[in-house]
Amino acid sequence: MVKETPDAVVYTLRAPEGVVPTQQPVVATGTRIGNTPWTPVGVVFVALLLVVLTVRELWRLRLAPDQHRRLRPLTFAAVPLLAGLVLVVVERLVLLSG
């Protein structure tokens, strides 16, 4: 026994006399996910979507309420970026679950 507290006790393993313990290779556990071809595309979608939505919001603050129809081009630009981002996220989730 190495250490004992009210919550836990830690033991060490001692090899029998004359036996030399061997070091076991460390095996990685868990899920390893690398980059996919869609990872850079997702980063670009996030950056562009943030820019478009920020510009749209700043522009909305400057417009009068009756002129909000002028925001439609930026809204139409944000929709495909959001759809592409959702597809990249779904692809990553499928990769994680598989």
C-alpha positions in Angstrom: 0.0 0.0 0.0 1.4 3.4 -1.0 -1.2 5.9 0.2 -4.4 5.6 2.2 -7.0 8.3 2.7 -10.7 8.1 3.9 -11.8 8.2 0.2 -9.3 5.9 -1.5 -6.4 3.5 -1.1 -3.6 3.3 -3.7 -1.6 0.0 -4.1 1.5 -0.8 -6.1 2.1 -4.0 -7.9 5.3 -5.8 -6.8 6.9 -8.4 -9.1 7.8 -11.8 -7.5 11.4 -12.3 -6.5 13.7 -12.9 -9.5 11.1 -11.7 -12.1 11.9 -8.6 -14.1 8.7 -6.6 -15.0 8.4 -5.8 -18.6 7.1 -2.5 -19.9 3.9 -2.8 -21.9 3.6 -0.6 -25.0 1.2 2.3 -24.6 -1.9 1.8 -26.7 -3.9 4.9 -27.7 -7.6 4.5 -26.7 -10.6 6.6 -27.7 -11.6 8.1 -31.0 -9.0 9.7 -33.2 -10.4 12.1 -35.7 -8.1 13.7 -38.2 -8.9 16.3 -40.8 -11.2 15.5 -43.6 -11.4 17.3 -47.0 -14.4 19.2 -45.7 -12.7 20.6 -42.6 -11.1 23.6 -44.3 -14.4 24.2 -46.2 -16.2 24.3 -42.8 -13.7 26.9 -41.5 -14.3 29.1 -44.5 -18.1 28.8 -44.2 -17.9 29.8 -40.5 -15.7 32.8 -41.3 -17.8 34.0 -44.2 -21.0 33.5 -42.3 -19.7 35.5 -39.4 -18.7 38.3 -41.7 -22.0 38.3 -43.6 -24.1 38.2 -40.4 -22.1 40.9 -38.7 -22.4 43.2 -41.8 -26.1 42.5 -41.9 -26.6 43.3 -38.3 -24.6 46.5 -38.4 -26.5 47.6 -41.5 -29.8 46.7 -39.8 -29.0 49.0 -36.9 -28.5 51.9 -39.3 -31.6 51.4 -41.4 -35.0 52.7 -40.5 -37.7 50.1 -39.8 -39.4 50.6 -43.2 -36.1 50.0 -45.1 -35.4 46.5 -43.7 -36.1 45.0 -47.2 -32.7 46.2 -48.2 -31.2 43.5 -46.0 -32.5 40.7 -48.3 -29.3 40.3 -50.3 -27.3 39.6 -47.2 -29.9 37.3 -45.9 -29.9 35.4 -49.2 -26.1 35.2 -49.0 -26.2 33.8 -45.4 -28.6 31.0 -46.2 -26.3 28.9 -48.4 -23.4 29.5 -46.1 -25.5 28.2 -43.1 -26.6 25.2 -45.1 -23.0 24.4 -46.1 -21.9 24.7 -42.5 -24.7 22.4 -41.3 -23.6 19.8 -43.9 -20.0 20.0 -42.7 -21.1 19.5 -39.1 -23.3 16.6 -40.0 -20.4 15.0 -41.9 -18.2 15.3 -38.8 -20.9 13.8 -36.6 -21.3 10.9 -39.0 -17.5 10.4 -38.9 -17.5 10.4 -35.1 -20.3 7.9 -34.8 -18.9 5.5 -37.4 
